[in-house]
Amino acid sequence: MMLWVALLALVSITAATLFVAIYLADQLTRSKRHRVQGTPADLGLRYEDVQFLTADRLTLRGWYLDSPGARATMVLVHDLEATRADADLRLLQLQRDYVRRGFSVFAFDLRGHGESAGRRDSLGRDERLDVRAAVAYVRRRTNGTQPVLVHGFGYGAALAIAAGAQNDDVTAIIADSSFLTMRTYIRHTWRHVPAPLFALVTFFARRIFGGDIDALQPVRDIAQVTAPILLIHNEGDDRVPVAHTLNIAAASLDGRDQVCVLPDRMGHATAYRETPDLYLRRCLDFVEEVTPARILTAQAAG
C-alpha cells in the first residue's frame, strides 16, 4: 500500500511539474503586445505608413520618414515588449532628431509587437528575419544607393548585431544595451525559477511553441558582423549589467568597433532619454568616423 501511495505521489508531482513547465513556456513565448501610442505627425513630421513581408511571410508594419537629400537611412529596432513609438525611450523624439540631421528613418514593430502580425515570441530565432527584412525594404526603396544604418535598443540591439552578421547591406550598427545572449537575459529575469524547472520550461518553449532560447547570441554573432558597431551601455543598468556589452566587445574581431559606457547612469537603455544631445552627438560622431559624409554621399550618388 505504501508503495502505491509513493508511486501515486510521484506521478502527481511529475504531472504538476510538467503542467507548470508548459504553462511557463507558454507565458515565456506569448507576445506581450502594446498599442503604438503616437505617430511622427505628433511632432510635426511627415511620414508614410509601410507594410512589408519577412522571409517567412509575416506582415510587419512601420513608418518611413523621408529626409530630403538624406545621407543615409537609419533603421530603428525597439526593445522587448515595446513598439516603434516607445514613449519610455522617447523613440519618436529620436526619429525627429535623426531626420533633422539629414537621415531618413525607418521605424517598425517587431513580430508580435505593436501593429505587426504574430502571436508568439521565438526568443530571437525568427525576429532576426524582421530586422533583415527591414534592411532589405530600405535597400529596395532607395534602389541600393543609400547606406543603411541600424540602431537598436536592448533586445533590438541584440537583433541588430545578429542581423548584421555576414550582411553587407548594413553599413554600421549602434547597439544600445544589448544582452550577452538571450539565455543569460532570460535566466537573470527568471532567476527565482529553480534550474531544473527552468530547463524544462526552455525545452517546452522550443518543442511546443517554437521559442529557441539559444538562437540569439550577440557575443557569438559579433565576430561575423562586417559593419562597424558602436556599443552603448549605462553603467548602472540593473536589467542588463554593463558586463554584457563589455564581453560582447571583447569578442569582436573588428578594430572599428567602439564602446561607450556611460558612468553614473541608471536605467536600461535610457541614455538618449536622459541626455539626448550628448547621446546623439556620440552616435553621429561614430557614424562620421566609420562612414564619413563624403563617403556616404559618394555611395548615394553611385
C-alpha positions as protocol buffer text, in pm:
chain_id: "A"
residue {
  index: 1
  type: MET
  ca { x: 0 y: 0 z: 0 }
}
residue {
  index: 2
  type: MET
  ca { x: 278 y: 242 z: 93 }
}
residue {
  index: 3
  type: LEU
  ca { x: 448 y: 173 z: -242 }
}
residue {
  index: 4
  type: TRP
  ca { x: 130 y: 259 z: -431 }
}
residue {
  index: 5
  type: VAL
  ca { x: 91 y: 577 z: -231 }
}
residue {
  index: 6
  type: ALA
  ca { x: 451 y: 673 z: -305 }
}
residue {
  index: 7
  type: LEU
  ca { x: 407 y: 600 z: -676 }
}
residue {
  index: 8
  type: LEU
  ca { x: 85 y: 799 z: -687 }
}
residue {
  index: 9
  type: ALA
  ca { x: 254 y: 1091 z: -516 }
}
residue {
  index: 10
  type: LEU
  ca { x: 546 y: 1070 z: -761 }
}
residue {
  index: 11
  type: VAL
  ca { x: 311 y: 1066 z: -1060 }
}
residue {
  index: 12
  type: SER
  ca { x: 116 y: 1361 z: -920 }
}
residue {
  index: 13
  type: ILE
  ca { x: 432 y: 1564 z: -859 }
}
residue {
  index: 14
  type: THR
  ca { x: 564 y: 1484 z: -1206 }
}
residue {
  index: 15
  type: ALA
  ca { x: 235 y: 1576 z: -1372 }
}
residue {
  index: 16
  type: ALA
  ca { x: 216 y: 1901 z: -1175 }
}
residue {
  index: 17
  type: THR
  ca { x: 576 y: 1989 z: -1266 }
}
residue {
  index: 18
  type: LEU
  ca { x: 512 y: 1925 z: -1635 }
}
residue {
  index: 19
  type: PHE
  ca { x: 194 y: 2131 z: -1624 }
}
residue {
  index: 20
  type: VAL
  ca { x: 375 y: 2423 z: -1459 }
}
residue {
  index: 21
  type: ALA
  ca { x: 666 y: 2396 z: -1705 }
}
residue {
  index: 22
  type: ILE
  ca { x: 434 y: 2402 z: -2008 }
}
residue {
  index: 23
  type: TYR
  ca { x: 236 y: 2692 z: -1860 }
}
residue {
  index: 24
  type: LEU
  ca { x: 554 y: 2892 z: -1802 }
}
residue {
  index: 25
  type: ALA
  ca { x: 682 y: 2806 z: -2152 }
}
residue {
  index: 26
  type: ASP
  ca { x: 356 y: 2941 z: -2292 }
}
residue {
  index: 27
  type: GLN
  ca { x: 397 y: 3261 z: -2091 }
}
residue {
  index: 28
  type: LEU
  ca { x: 762 y: 3295 z: -2195 }
}
residue {
  index: 29
  type: THR
  ca { x: 681 y: 3283 z: -2566 }
}
residue {
  index: 30
  type: ARG
  ca { x: 342 y: 3459 z: -2568 }
}
residue {
  index: 31
  type: SER
  ca { x: 376 y: 3804 z: -2724 }
}
residue {
  index: 32
  type: LYS
  ca { x: 319 y: 4094 z: -2486 }
}
residue {
  index: 33
  type: ARG
  ca { x: 163 y: 4338 z: -2729 }
}
residue {
  index: 34
  type: HIS
  ca { x: 117 y: 4708 z: -2662 }
}
residue {
  index: 35
  type: ARG
  ca { x: -54 y: 4967 z: -2877 }
}
residue {
  index: 36
  type: VAL
  ca { x: 150 y: 5212 z: -3081 }
}
residue {
  index: 37
  type: GLN
  ca { x: 96 y: 5537 z: -2892 }
}
residue {
  index: 38
  type: GLY
  ca { x: 152 y: 5836 z: -3116 }
}
residue {
  index: 39
  type: THR
  ca { x: 296 y: 5898 z: -3463 }
}
residue {
  index: 40
  type: PRO
  ca { x: 566 y: 6125 z: -3607 }
}
residue {
  index: 41
  type: ALA
  ca { x: 285 y: 6366 z: -3701 }
}
residue {
  index: 42
  type: ASP
  ca { x: 257 y: 6448 z: -3330 }
}
residue {
  index: 43
  type: LEU
  ca { x: 599 y: 6612 z: -3364 }
}
residue {
  index: 44
  type: GLY
  ca { x: 518 y: 6783 z: -3691 }
}
residue {
  index: 45
  type: LEU
  ca { x: 689 y: 6521 z: -3909 }
}
residue {
  index: 46
  type: ARG
  ca { x: 564 y: 6382 z: -4237 }
}
residue {
  index: 47
  type: TYR
  ca { x: 575 y: 6005 z: -4270 }
}
residue {
  index: 48
  type: GLU
  ca { x: 447 y: 5714 z: -4474 }
}
residue {
  index: 49
  type: ASP
  ca { x: 278 y: 5404 z: -4331 }
}
residue {
  index: 50
  type: VAL
  ca { x: 453 y: 5091 z: -4456 }
}
residue {
  index: 51
  type: GLN
  ca { x: 378 y: 4720 z: -4467 }
}
residue {
  index: 52
  type: PHE
  ca { x: 643 y: 4466 z: -4565 }
}
residue {
  index: 53
  type: LEU
  ca { x: 698 y: 4090 z: -4558 }
}
residue {
  index: 54
  type: THR
  ca { x: 962 y: 3886 z: -4381 }
}
residue {
  index: 55
  type: ALA
  ca { x: 1130 y: 3581 z: -4534 }
}
residue {
  index: 56
  type: ASP
  ca { x: 881 y: 3357 z: -4353 }
}
residue {
  index: 57
  type: ARG
  ca { x: 588 y: 3556 z: -4499 }
}
residue {
  index: 58
  type: LEU
  ca { x: 485 y: 3752 z: -4191 }
}
residue {
  index: 59
  type: THR
  ca { x: 348 y: 4104 z: -4237 }
}
residue {
  index: 60
  type: LEU
  ca { x: 520 y: 4376 z: -4038 }
}
residue {
  index: 61
  type: ARG
  ca { x: 415 y: 4739 z: -4008 }
}
residue {
  index: 62
  type: GLY
  ca { x: 616 y: 5056 z: -3968 }
}
residue {
  index: 63
  type: TRP
  ca { x: 662 y: 5404 z: -4099 }
}
residue {
  index: 64
  type: TYR
  ca { x: 919 y: 5573 z: -4318 }
}
residue {
  index: 65
  type: LEU
  ca { x: 1031 y: 5929 z: -4254 }
}
residue {
  index: 66
  type: ASP
  ca { x: 1199 y: 6071 z: -4562 }
}
residue {
  index: 67
  type: SER
  ca { x: 1464 y: 6339 z: -4516 }
}
residue {
  index: 68
  type: PRO
  ca { x: 1521 y: 6521 z: -4847 }
}
residue {
  index: 69
  type: GLY
  ca { x: 1876 y: 6463 z: -4968 }
}
residue {
  index: 70
  type: ALA
  ca { x: 1935 y: 6214 z: -4687 }
}
residue {
  index: 71
  type: ARG
  ca { x: 2291 y: 6094 z: -4640 }
}
residue {
  index: 72
  type: ALA
  ca { x: 2168 y: 5754 z: -4513 }
}
residue {
  index: 73
  type: THR
  ca { x: 1866 y: 5576 z: -4368 }
}
residue {
  index: 74
  type: MET
  ca { x: 1854 y: 5478 z: -4001 }
}
residue {
  index: 75
  type: VAL
  ca { x: 1655 y: 5164 z: -3918 }
}
residue {
  index: 76
  type: LEU
  ca { x: 1533 y: 5175 z: -3557 }
}
residue {
  index: 77
  type: VAL
  ca { x: 1470 y: 4848 z: -3367 }
}
residue {
  index: 78
  type: HIS
  ca { x: 1275 y: 4874 z: -3042 }
}
residue {
  index: 79
  type: ASP
  ca { x: 1321 y: 4675 z: -2721 }
}
residue {
  index: 80
  type: LEU
  ca { x: 1124 y: 4374 z: -2598 }
}
residue {
  index: 81
  type: GLU
  ca { x: 757 y: 4443 z: -2514 }
}
residue {
  index: 82
  type: ALA
  ca { x: 777 y: 4785 z: -2680 }
}
residue {
  index: 83
  type: THR
  ca { x: 685 y: 4950 z: -3011 }
}
residue {
  index: 84
  type: ARG
  ca { x: 837 y: 5181 z: -3272 }
}
residue {
  index: 85
  type: ALA
  ca { x: 690 y: 5474 z: -3074 }
}
residue {
  index: 86
  type: ASP
  ca { x: 815 y: 5366 z: -2730 }
}
residue {
  index: 87
  type: ALA
  ca { x: 747 y: 5668 z: -2509 }
}
residue {
  index: 88
  type: ASP
  ca { x: 973 y: 5548 z: -2226 }
}
residue {
  index: 89
  type: LEU
  ca { x: 1279 y: 5559 z: -2451 }
}
residue {
  index: 90
  type: ARG
  ca { x: 1144 y: 5858 z: -2649 }
}
residue {
  index: 91
  type: LEU
  ca { x: 1179 y: 5685 z: -2983 }
}
residue {
  index: 92
  type: LEU
  ca { x: 957 y: 5938 z: -3160 }
}
residue {
  index: 93
  type: GLN
  ca { x: 1186 y: 6218 z: -3048 }
}
residue {
  index: 94
  type: LEU
  ca { x: 1490 y: 6021 z: -3165 }
}
residue {
  index: 95
  type: GLN
  ca { x: 1329 y: 5981 z: -3507 }
}
residue {
  index: 96
  type: ARG
  ca { x: 1274 y: 6356 z: -3522 }
}
residue {
  index: 97
  type: ASP
  ca { x: 1635 y: 6424 z: -3425 }
}
residue {
  index: 98
  type: TYR
  ca { x: 1773 y: 6191 z: -3691 }
}
residue {
  index: 99
  type: VAL
  ca { x: 1553 y: 6346 z: -3961 }
}
residue {
  index: 100
  type: ARG
  ca { x: 1665 y: 6694 z: -3861 }
}
residue {
  index: 101
  type: ARG
  ca { x: 2026 y: 6586 z: -3900 }
}
residue {
  index: 102
  type: GLY
  ca { x: 1988 y: 6457 z: -4253 }
}
residue {
  index: 103
  type: PHE
  ca { x: 1890 y: 6093 z: -4206 }
}
residue {
  index: 104
  type: SER
  ca { x: 1580 y: 5922 z: -4334 }
}
residue {
  index: 105
  type: VAL
  ca { x: 1431 y: 5691 z: -4068 }
}
residue {
  index: 106
  type: PHE
  ca { x: 1256 y: 5356 z: -4093 }
}
residue {
  index: 107
  type: ALA
  ca { x: 1089 y: 5253 z: -3766 }
}
residue {
  index: 108
  type: PHE
  ca { x: 887 y: 4933 z: -3744 }
}
residue {
  index: 109
  type: ASP
  ca { x: 726 y: 4692 z: -3498 }
}
residue {
  index: 110
  type: LEU
  ca { x: 884 y: 4351 z: -3450 }
}
residue {
  index: 111
  type: ARG
  ca { x: 658 y: 4049 z: -3491 }
}
residue {
  index: 112
  type: GLY
  ca { x: 413 y: 4011 z: -3205 }
}
residue {
  index: 113
  type: HIS
  ca { x: 460 y: 4377 z: -3113 }
}
residue {
  index: 114
  type: GLY
  ca { x: 267 y: 4692 z: -3190 }
}
residue {
  index: 115
  type: GLU
  ca { x: 75 y: 4661 z: -3516 }
}
residue {
  index: 116
  type: SER
  ca { x: 280 y: 4380 z: -3672 }
}
residue {
  index: 117
  type: ALA
  ca { x: 149 y: 4026 z: -3717 }
}
residue {
  index: 118
  type: GLY
  ca { x: 247 y: 3735 z: -3495 }
}
residue {
  index: 119
  type: ARG
  ca { x: 132 y: 3595 z: -3161 }
}
residue {
  index: 120
  type: ARG
  ca { x: 447 y: 3425 z: -3036 }
}
residue {
  index: 121
  type: ASP
  ca { x: 799 y: 3537 z: -2948 }
}
residue {
  index: 122
  type: SER
  ca { x: 1056 y: 3297 z: -3088 }
}
residue {
  index: 123
  type: LEU
  ca { x: 1312 y: 3450 z: -2846 }
}
residue {
  index: 124
  type: GLY
  ca { x: 1519 y: 3588 z: -3133 }
}
residue {
  index: 125
  type: ARG
  ca { x: 1521 y: 3293 z: -3372 }
}
residue {
  index: 126
  type: ASP
  ca { x: 1272 y: 3445 z: -3617 }
}
residue {
  index: 127
  type: GLU
  ca { x: 1289 y: 3808 z: -3507 }
}
residue {
  index: 128
  type: ARG
  ca { x: 1630 y: 3830 z: -3676 }
}
residue {
  index: 129
  type: LEU
  ca { x: 1435 y: 3792 z: -4000 }
}
residue {
  index: 130
  type: ASP
  ca { x: 1236 y: 4103 z: -3910 }
}
residue {
  index: 131
  type: VAL
  ca { x: 1546 y: 4323 z: -3897 }
}
residue {
  index: 132
  type: ARG
  ca { x: 1685 y: 4173 z: -4216 }
}
residue {
  index: 133
  type: ALA
  ca { x: 1351 y: 4234 z: -4389 }
}
residue {
  index: 134
  type: ALA
  ca { x: 1353 y: 4596 z: -4271 }
}
residue {
  index: 135
  type: VAL
  ca { x: 1704 y: 4647 z: -4408 }
}
residue {
  index: 136
  type: ALA
  ca { x: 1604 y: 4481 z: -4735 }
}
residue {
  index: 137
  type: TYR
  ca { x: 1299 y: 4707 z: -4760 }
}
residue {
  index: 138
  type: VAL
  ca { x: 1515 y: 5018 z: -4724 }
}
residue {
  index: 139
  type: ARG
  ca { x: 1761 y: 4885 z: -4983 }
}
residue {
  index: 140
  type: ARG
  ca { x: 1476 y: 4831 z: -5230 }
}
residue {
  index: 141
  type: ARG
  ca { x: 1318 y: 5167 z: -5157 }
}
residue {
  index: 142
  type: THR
  ca { x: 1645 y: 5352 z: -5216 }
}
residue {
  index: 143
  type: ASN
  ca { x: 1747 y: 5129 z: -5509 }
}
residue {
  index: 144
  type: GLY
  ca { x: 2051 y: 5023 z: -5312 }
}
residue {
  index: 145
  type: THR
  ca { x: 2210 y: 5365 z: -5349 }
}
residue {
  index: 146
  type: GLN
  ca { x: 2179 y: 5481 z: -4988 }
}
residue {
  index: 147
  type: PRO
  ca { x: 2371 y: 5343 z: -4691 }
}
residue {
  index: 148
  type: VAL
  ca { x: 2161 y: 5163 z: -4428 }
}
residue {
  index: 149
  type: LEU
  ca { x: 2243 y: 5203 z: -4059 }
}
residue {
  index: 150
  type: VAL
  ca { x: 2073 y: 5007 z: -3779 }
}
residue {
  index: 151
  type: HIS
  ca { x: 2014 y: 5146 z: -3429 }
}
residue {
  index: 152
  type: GLY
  ca { x: 1871 y: 4900 z: -3176 }
}
residue {
  index: 153
  type: PHE
  ca { x: 1780 y: 4911 z: -2807 }
}
residue {
  index: 154
  type: GLY
  ca { x: 1805 y: 4617 z: -2564 }
}
residue {
  index: 155
  type: TYR
  ca { x: 1650 y: 4321 z: -2743 }
}
residue {
  index: 156
  type: GLY
  ca { x: 1658 y: 4530 z: -3061 }
}
residue {
  index: 157
  type: ALA
  ca { x: 2030 y: 4588 z: -3014 }
}
residue {
  index: 158
  type: ALA
  ca { x: 2090 y: 4213 z: -2986 }
}
residue {
  index: 159
  type: LEU
  ca { x: 1881 y: 4157 z: -3300 }
}
residue {
  index: 160
  type: ALA
  ca { x: 2072 y: 4430 z: -3483 }
}
residue {
  index: 161
  type: ILE
  ca { x: 2400 y: 4254 z: -3413 }
}
residue {
  index: 162
  type: ALA
  ca { x: 2255 y: 3918 z: -3522 }
}
residue {
  index: 163
  type: ALA
  ca { x: 2106 y: 4067 z: -3838 }
}
residue {
  index: 164
  type: GLY
  ca { x: 2437 y: 4232 z: -3921 }
}
residue {
  index: 165
  type: ALA
  ca { x: 2624 y: 3902 z: -3919 }
}
residue {
  index: 166
  type: GLN
  ca { x: 2759 y: 3843 z: -4271 }
}
residue {
  index: 167
  type: ASN
  ca { x: 2521 y: 4107 z: -4411 }
}
residue {
  index: 168
  type: ASP
  ca { x: 2694 y: 4356 z: -4638 }
}
residue {
  index: 169
  type: ASP
  ca { x: 2372 y: 4558 z: -4672 }
}
residue {
  index: 170
  type: VAL
  ca { x: 2429 y: 4708 z: -4325 }
}
residue {
  index: 171
  type: THR
  ca { x: 2677 y: 4997 z: -4323 }
}
residue {
  index: 172
  type: ALA
  ca { x: 2701 y: 5050 z: -3945 }
}
residue {
  index: 173
  type: ILE
  ca { x: 2525 y: 4942 z: -3624 }
}
residue {
  index: 174
  type: ILE
  ca { x: 2450 y: 5124 z: -3298 }
}
residue {
  index: 175
  type: ALA
  ca { x: 2368 y: 4869 z: -3027 }
}
residue {
  index: 176
  type: ASP
  ca { x: 2235 y: 5029 z: -2710 }
}
residue {
  index: 177
  type: SER
  ca { x: 2224 y: 4799 z: -2405 }
}
residue {
  index: 178
  type: SER
  ca { x: 2244 y: 4459 z: -2574 }
}
residue {
  index: 179
  type: PHE
  ca { x: 2248 y: 4146 z: -2362 }
}
residue {
  index: 180
  type: LEU
  ca { x: 2517 y: 3880 z: -2397 }
}
residue {
  index: 181
  type: THR
  ca { x: 2280 y: 3602 z: -2503 }
}
residue {
  index: 182
  type: MET
  ca { x: 1906 y: 3551 z: -2481 }
}
residue {
  index: 183
  type: ARG
  ca { x: 1966 y: 3265 z: -2238 }
}
residue {
  index: 184
  type: THR
  ca { x: 2161 y: 3482 z: -1993 }
}
residue {
  index: 185
  type: TYR
  ca { x: 1900 y: 3757 z: -2017 }
}
residue {
  index: 186
  type: ILE
  ca { x: 1602 y: 3529 z: -1952 }
}
residue {
  index: 187
  type: ARG
  ca { x: 1781 y: 3335 z: -1680 }
}
residue {
  index: 188
  type: HIS
  ca { x: 1853 y: 3662 z: -1499 }
}
residue {
  index: 189
  type: THR
  ca { x: 1492 y: 3771 z: -1541 }
}
residue {
  index: 190
  type: TRP
  ca { x: 1366 y: 3431 z: -1424 }
}
residue {
  index: 191
  type: ARG
  ca { x: 1636 y: 3384 z: -1162 }
}
residue {
  index: 192
  type: HIS
  ca { x: 1383 y: 3275 z: -895 }
}
residue {
  index: 193
  type: VAL
  ca { x: 1279 y: 2972 z: -1103 }
}
residue {
  index: 194
  type: PRO
  ca { x: 1475 y: 2660 z: -993 }
}
residue {
  index: 195
  type: ALA
  ca { x: 1730 y: 2542 z: -1251 }
}
residue {
  index: 196
  type: PRO
  ca { x: 1564 y: 2201 z: -1322 }
}
residue {
  index: 197
  type: LEU
  ca { x: 1227 y: 2368 z: -1380 }
}
residue {
  index: 198
  type: PHE
  ca { x: 1388 y: 2637 z: -1595 }
}
residue {
  index: 199
  type: ALA
  ca { x: 1546 y: 2367 z: -1812 }
}
residue {
  index: 200
  type: LEU
  ca { x: 1203 y: 2210 z: -1864 }
}
residue {
  index: 201
  type: VAL
  ca { x: 1048 y: 2548 z: -1946 }
}
residue {
  index: 202
  type: THR
  ca { x: 1304 y: 2621 z: -2217 }
}
residue {
  index: 203
  type: PHE
  ca { x: 1269 y: 2267 z: -2354 }
}
residue {
  index: 204
  type: PHE
  ca { x: 892 y: 2302 z: -2394 }
}
residue {
  index: 205
  type: ALA
  ca { x: 928 y: 2657 z: -2522 }
}
residue {
  index: 206
  type: ARG
  ca { x: 1133 y: 2522 z: -2812 }
}
residue {
  index: 207
  type: ARG
  ca { x: 945 y: 2197 z: -2878 }
}
residue {
  index: 208
  type: ILE
  ca { x: 587 y: 2321 z: -2839 }
}
residue {
  index: 209
  type: PHE
  ca { x: 594 y: 2696 z: -2901 }
}
residue {
  index: 210
  type: GLY
  ca { x: 893 y: 2745 z: -3131 }
}
residue {
  index: 211
  type: GLY
  ca { x: 1092 y: 2967 z: -2896 }
}
residue {
  index: 212
  type: ASP
  ca { x: 1464 y: 2884 z: -2906 }
}
residue {
  index: 213
  type: ILE
  ca { x: 1643 y: 3039 z: -2610 }
}
residue {
  index: 214
  type: ASP
  ca { x: 1983 y: 2967 z: -2765 }
}
residue {
  index: 215
  type: ALA
  ca { x: 1921 y: 3117 z: -3110 }
}
residue {
  index: 216
  type: LEU
  ca { x: 2011 y: 3477 z: -3025 }
}
residue {
  index: 217
  type: GLN
  ca { x: 2373 y: 3513 z: -2913 }
}
residue {
  index: 218
  type: PRO
  ca { x: 2524 y: 3856 z: -2986 }
}
residue {
  index: 219
  type: VAL
  ca { x: 2851 y: 3754 z: -2818 }
}
residue {
  index: 220
  type: ARG
  ca { x: 2885 y: 3485 z: -3085 }
}
residue {
  index: 221
  type: ASP
  ca { x: 2739 y: 3680 z: -3376 }
}
residue {
  index: 222
  type: ILE
  ca { x: 2956 y: 3989 z: -3341 }
}
residue {
  index: 223
  type: ALA
  ca { x: 3258 y: 3810 z: -3487 }
}
residue {
  index: 224
  type: GLN
  ca { x: 3060 y: 3761 z: -3809 }
}
residue {
  index: 225
  type: VAL
  ca { x: 2941 y: 4121 z: -3841 }
}
residue {
  index: 226
  type: THR
  ca { x: 3101 y: 4301 z: -4133 }
}
residue {
  index: 227
  type: ALA
  ca { x: 2985 y: 4651 z: -4030 }
}
residue {
  index: 228
  type: PRO
  ca { x: 3143 y: 4862 z: -3753 }
}
residue {
  index: 229
  type: ILE
  ca { x: 2946 y: 4870 z: -3427 }
}
residue {
  index: 230
  type: LEU
  ca { x: 2904 y: 5127 z: -3153 }
}
residue {
  index: 231
  type: LEU
  ca { x: 2813 y: 4953 z: -2827 }
}
residue {
  index: 232
  type: ILE
  ca { x: 2645 y: 5179 z: -2570 }
}
residue {
  index: 233
  type: HIS
  ca { x: 2554 y: 5091 z: -2212 }
}
residue {
  index: 234
  type: ASN
  ca { x: 2461 y: 5261 z: -1886 }
}
residue {
  index: 235
  type: GLU
  ca { x: 2696 y: 5169 z: -1604 }
}
residue {
  index: 236
  type: GLY
  ca { x: 2401 y: 5139 z: -1365 }
}
residue {
  index: 237
  type: ASP
  ca { x: 2176 y: 4924 z: -1585 }
}
residue {
  index: 238
  type: ASP
  ca { x: 2005 y: 4687 z: -1340 }
}
residue {
  index: 239
  type: ARG
  ca { x: 1822 y: 4484 z: -1605 }
}
residue {
  index: 240
  type: VAL
  ca { x: 2120 y: 4406 z: -1829 }
}
residue {
  index: 241
  type: PRO
  ca { x: 2451 y: 4464 z: -1646 }
}
residue {
  index: 242
  type: VAL
  ca { x: 2717 y: 4660 z: -1834 }
}
residue {
  index: 243
  type: ALA
  ca { x: 2937 y: 4347 z: -1829 }
}
residue {
  index: 244
  type: HIS
  ca { x: 2722 y: 4211 z: -2113 }
}
residue {
  index: 245
  type: THR
  ca { x: 2832 y: 4486 z: -2350 }
}
residue {
  index: 246
  type: LEU
  ca { x: 3193 y: 4467 z: -2234 }
}
residue {
  index: 247
  type: ASN
  ca { x: 3203 y: 4092 z: -2304 }
}
residue {
  index: 248
  type: ILE
  ca { x: 3043 y: 4140 z: -2645 }
}
residue {
  index: 249
  type: ALA
  ca { x: 3308 y: 4400 z: -2727 }
}
residue {
  index: 250
  type: ALA
  ca { x: 3582 y: 4161 z: -2616 }
}
residue {
  index: 251
  type: ALA
  ca { x: 3451 y: 3903 z: -2865 }
}
residue {
  index: 252
  type: SER
  ca { x: 3470 y: 4148 z: -3155 }
}
residue {
  index: 253
  type: LEU
  ca { x: 3730 y: 4098 z: -3426 }
}
residue {
  index: 254
  type: ASP
  ca { x: 3677 y: 4439 z: -3586 }
}
residue {
  index: 255
  type: GLY
  ca { x: 3909 y: 4720 z: -3481 }
}
residue {
  index: 256
  type: ARG
  ca { x: 3650 y: 4977 z: -3588 }
}
residue {
  index: 257
  type: ASP
  ca { x: 3407 y: 4871 z: -3314 }
}
residue {
  index: 258
  type: GLN
  ca { x: 3368 y: 5115 z: -3026 }
}
residue {
  index: 259
  type: VAL
  ca { x: 3234 y: 5101 z: -2671 }
}
residue {
  index: 260
  type: CYS
  ca { x: 3064 y: 5386 z: -2488 }
}
residue {
  index: 261
  type: VAL
  ca { x: 2998 y: 5317 z: -2118 }
}
residue {
  index: 262
  type: LEU
  ca { x: 2809 y: 5600 z: -1952 }
}
residue {
  index: 263
  type: PRO
  ca { x: 2922 y: 5632 z: -1588 }
}
residue {
  index: 264
  type: ASP
  ca { x: 2680 y: 5705 z: -1306 }
}
residue {
  index: 265
  type: ARG
  ca { x: 2384 y: 5641 z: -1537 }
}
residue {
  index: 266
  type: MET
  ca { x: 2099 y: 5424 z: -1416 }
}
residue {
  index: 267
  type: GLY
  ca { x: 1821 y: 5253 z: -1609 }
}
residue {
  index: 268
  type: HIS
  ca { x: 1806 y: 5024 z: -1910 }
}
residue {
  index: 269
  type: ALA
  ca { x: 1869 y: 5191 z: -2248 }
}
residue {
  index: 270
  type: THR
  ca { x: 1769 y: 5532 z: -2110 }
}
residue {
  index: 271
  type: ALA
  ca { x: 2076 y: 5731 z: -2217 }
}
residue {
  index: 272
  type: TYR
  ca { x: 1901 y: 5911 z: -2503 }
}
residue {
  index: 273
  type: ARG
  ca { x: 1601 y: 5992 z: -2286 }
}
residue {
  index: 274
  type: GLU
  ca { x: 1818 y: 6142 z: -2013 }
}
residue {
  index: 275
  type: THR
  ca { x: 2073 y: 6335 z: -2223 }
}
residue {
  index: 276
  type: PRO
  ca { x: 1952 y: 6345 z: -2583 }
}
residue {
  index: 277
  type: ASP
  ca { x: 2202 y: 6599 z: -2716 }
}
residue {
  index: 278
  type: LEU
  ca { x: 2506 y: 6421 z: -2572 }
}
residue {
  index: 279
  type: TYR
  ca { x: 2374 y: 6083 z: -2682 }
}
residue {
  index: 280
  type: LEU
  ca { x: 2302 y: 6192 z: -3036 }
}
residue {
  index: 281
  type: ARG
  ca { x: 2637 y: 6364 z: -3070 }
}
residue {
  index: 282
  type: ARG
  ca { x: 2813 y: 6041 z: -2967 }
}
residue {
  index: 283
  type: CYS
  ca { x: 2615 y: 5841 z: -3222 }
}
residue {
  index: 284
  type: LEU
  ca { x: 2674 y: 6090 z: -3503 }
}
residue {
  index: 285
  type: ASP
  ca { x: 3047 y: 6113 z: -3423 }
}
residue {
  index: 286
  type: PHE
  ca { x: 3064 y: 5736 z: -3461 }
}
residue {
  index: 287
  type: VAL
  ca { x: 2878 y: 5741 z: -3792 }
}
residue {
  index: 288
  type: GLU
  ca { x: 3101 y: 6020 z: -3922 }
}
residue {
  index: 289
  type: GLU
  ca { x: 3415 y: 5834 z: -3815 }
}
residue {
  index: 290
  type: VAL
  ca { x: 3332 y: 5496 z: -3967 }
}
residue {
  index: 291
  type: THR
  ca { x: 3140 y: 5625 z: -4269 }
}
residue {
  index: 292
  type: PRO
  ca { x: 3234 y: 5989 z: -4334 }
}
residue {
  index: 293
  type: ALA
  ca { x: 2977 y: 6211 z: -4504 }
}
residue {
  index: 294
  type: ARG
  ca { x: 3184 y: 6230 z: -4820 }
}
residue {
  index: 295
  type: ILE
  ca { x: 3183 y: 5850 z: -4846 }
}
residue {
  index: 296
  type: LEU
  ca { x: 2811 y: 5829 z: -4776 }
}
residue {
  index: 297
  type: THR
  ca { x: 2745 y: 6093 z: -5040 }
}
residue {
  index: 298
  type: ALA
  ca { x: 2956 y: 5906 z: -5294 }
}
residue {
  index: 299
  type: GLN
  ca { x: 2772 y: 5582 z: -5217 }
}
residue {
  index: 300
  type: ALA
  ca { x: 2437 y: 5754 z: -5256 }
}
residue {
  index: 301
  type: ALA
  ca { x: 2544 y: 5903 z: -5589 }
}
residue {
  index: 302
  type: GLY
  ca { x: 2680 y: 5572 z: -5715 }
}
